[in-house]
Amino acid sequence: MPGVLVRGIVPFERDVSAVPWSDGERARRYDSDDNRHFYGTLLSRLVAGVVPFPRGRGLDLGCGSGFATEKLVQAFPGVAWEGVDVSSPMLARAAVKPTLADVSLRHAAAEALPYATGSFDVVVSNFSWHWFGAGAGNEVLRVLRPGGWLLVSAPLRQFSHADGNRWLARRLHGCRRDFRRLGSQGMRIEEMANLLPGNMRIHRLESAVIEERFPDAAALLATLESRGSLYAIFGTDGCGVSGEVPAVGLPFEWHVGLLHAQVN
Ligand SMILES: C[S@@+](CC[C@H](N)C(=O)[O-])C[C@H]1O[C@@H](n2cnc3c(N)ncnc32)[C@H](O)[C@@H]1O
């Protein structure tokens, strides 16, 4: 809907070109069983108890290699799901999954969606919105029909006292000379609402914690790297694993924001 103003603020500086899944090797590392479990769990938390039960045409925005899409197809068979992502290697991985054989996948950016106005009943974005530029809100509003739903999960900029989080915080502090702020570092829960265009009504906005346990610090860093988290903070080089390495069995907590909104 051209002319609708985004009332949102941009909570931190983003560089939309800095999306870490543009090459095949990164997409391959992302597309692991551990990540399927993590993103699948997150998606289940996002759609738990969703009312009304979605029907019609649905878009998985920033669908990547399709972890959330697989869950959506399973959970809401009454919806004709489609996926869109800016990374062609990620889409190529989604395209060969038998569970997604009936899902139409498009290579495009959230800020310029290749769909007609008012053509979707529901748009879901699982851990992708924090990579989008400011135009994504207006585009989502444009492609949703009046009364259509938007469900978003995104990382919160919040550190807990779990061992893995404390270790990472010390690690980040030690590497701070090398910091190169890119994007995707998470937002505060109250900032999530501000990403939306003005004429959407928020029905649910809450935080949740997803717990994971890693065998050691190297495994934690490898996972963060595959999810784009280290890339977002350090750039392409990461920060390495030298120095203090904590004991085996490292718990880590992801603080996430869950948002349900509806077009007025
Ligand atoms: C952390 S992955 C999440 C993928 C998927 N939603 C899942 O649950 O597994 C983030 C995805 O957002 C995509 N992305 C980043 N910026 C984008 C943009 N501007 N438009 C569309 N997709 C984008 C990336 O290519 C990547 O596949």
The ligand as a Tripos MOL2 file, in Angstrom:
@<TRIPOS>MOLECULE
LIG
   27    29     1     0     0
SMALL
NO_CHARGES

@<TRIPOS>ATOM
      1 C1         18.1250  -17.2360   10.4920 C.3       1 LIG1
      2 S1         17.5220  -17.6060    8.8750 S.3       1 LIG1
      3 C2         15.8750  -18.1930    9.2710 C.3       1 LIG1
      4 C3         15.3090  -19.0380    8.1610 C.3       1 LIG1
      5 C4         13.9460  -19.6960    8.4290 C.3       1 LIG1
      6 N1         12.9150  -18.7270    8.7260 N.3       1 LIG1
      7 C5         13.9860  -20.7860    9.4910 C.2       1 LIG1
      8 O1         13.1370  -20.7500   10.4060 O.co2     1 LIG1
      9 O2         14.8550  -21.6680    9.4020 O.co2     1 LIG1
     10 C6         17.2110  -15.9680    8.2120 C.3       1 LIG1
     11 C7         16.8100  -15.9780    6.7360 C.3       1 LIG1
     12 O3         16.4020  -14.6430    6.3780 O.3       1 LIG1
     13 C8         16.7950  -14.4260    5.0260 C.3       1 LIG1
     14 N2         16.8130  -12.9850    4.7550 N.ar      1 LIG1
     15 C9         17.6520  -12.0810    5.2680 C.ar      1 LIG1
     16 N3         17.3710  -10.8480    4.7900 N.ar      1 LIG1
     17 C10        16.3290  -10.9940    3.9530 C.ar      1 LIG1
     18 C11        15.5630  -10.0830    3.1650 C.ar      1 LIG1
     19 N4         15.8480   -8.7920    3.1490 N.pl3     1 LIG1
     20 N5         14.5390  -10.5870    2.4380 N.ar      1 LIG1
     21 C12        14.2370  -11.9120    2.4620 C.ar      1 LIG1
     22 N6         14.9370  -12.8220    3.1870 N.ar      1 LIG1
     23 C13        15.9630  -12.3680    3.9300 C.ar      1 LIG1
     24 C14        18.1710  -15.0880    4.9650 C.3       1 LIG1
     25 O4         18.6110  -15.3170    3.6420 O.3       1 LIG1
     26 C15        17.9340  -16.3540    5.7690 C.3       1 LIG1
     27 O5         17.5380  -17.4120    4.9620 O.3       1 LIG1
@<TRIPOS>BOND
     1     1     2 1
     2     2     3 1
     3     2    10 1
     4     3     4 1
     5     4     5 1
     6     5     6 1
     7     5     7 1
     8     7     8 2
     9     7     9 1
    10    10    11 1
    11    11    12 1
    12    11    26 1
    13    12    13 1
    14    13    14 1
    15    13    24 1
    16    14    15 ar
    17    14    23 ar
    18    15    16 ar
    19    16    17 ar
    20    17    18 ar
    21    17    23 ar
    22    18    19 1
    23    18    20 ar
    24    20    21 ar
    25    21    22 ar
    26    22    23 ar
    27    24    25 1
    28    24    26 1
    29    26    27 1
@<TRIPOS>SUBSTRUCTURE
     1 LIG1         1 GROUP 0 **** ****
